[in-house]
Amino acid sequence: MSYKCVVCGKGSSSGNTISHSHKASKRLFRPNLQSLNILLDGKKTREYVCTSCIKSNKVKKAI
């Protein structure tokens, strides 16, 4: 399973980490994903959702 938000599709992006000597090496910027029980197409499923979608009420939590 890929590291992506089910709602908005936000995923990992790559970039550089810069040391004190300004030497660059590759790194990943990963979104803050949380595993939630949500209603997806009327069914209760456990999926990964980013915190910005949770805060903006784009998902319906399943109880």
C-alpha positions as CSV (number, residue, x, y, z in Angstrom):
1,M,0.0,0.0,0.0
2,S,1.4,3.4,-0.9
3,Y,1.9,6.2,1.6
4,K,-1.0,8.4,0.4
5,C,-4.1,10.1,1.8
6,V,-7.2,8.4,0.5
7,V,-9.2,11.6,0.4
8,C,-6.9,14.2,-1.2
9,G,-4.1,12.0,-2.6
10,K,-1.3,13.8,-0.7
11,G,1.8,11.6,-0.7
12,S,5.5,11.7,-0.2
13,S,7.7,14.2,-2.0
14,S,11.4,14.1,-2.4
15,G,14.0,16.8,-1.7
16,N,17.5,17.4,-0.2
17,T,18.7,17.5,3.4
18,I,21.5,20.1,3.6
19,S,24.3,19.5,6.1
20,H,26.4,22.3,7.8
21,S,29.0,21.9,5.1
22,H,26.2,22.4,2.5
23,K,26.5,18.8,1.2
24,A,23.1,17.6,-0.1
25,S,21.7,14.1,0.3
26,K,18.3,12.8,-0.7
27,R,15.4,12.6,1.8
28,L,11.6,12.2,1.8
29,F,9.0,14.8,3.0
30,R,6.2,12.6,4.3
31,P,2.7,13.8,5.1
32,N,1.2,13.4,8.6
33,L,-1.1,10.4,7.9
34,Q,-3.3,8.8,10.6
35,S,-5.1,5.5,10.4
36,L,-8.9,6.1,10.9
37,N,-12.1,4.2,10.6
38,I,-14.0,6.2,8.0
39,L,-17.1,5.8,5.9
40,L,-16.0,5.3,2.3
41,D,-18.8,4.6,-0.2
42,G,-21.1,3.8,2.6
43,K,-18.8,1.1,4.1
44,K,-16.7,1.3,7.2
45,T,-13.0,0.9,6.3
46,R,-9.7,1.6,8.0
47,E,-7.7,3.9,5.8
48,Y,-4.9,6.4,6.0
49,V,-6.0,10.1,6.0
50,C,-3.9,13.2,6.3
51,T,-4.5,15.5,9.3
52,S,-5.4,18.5,7.1
53,C,-8.4,16.5,5.7
54,I,-9.4,15.5,9.3
55,K,-9.2,19.1,10.5
56,S,-11.3,20.4,7.5
57,N,-14.0,17.7,8.0
58,K,-13.5,16.2,4.5
59,V,-13.9,12.7,6.1
60,K,-16.8,11.1,7.9
61,K,-15.6,9.1,10.9
62,A,-17.2,5.7,11.4
63,I,-18.2,4.9,15.0
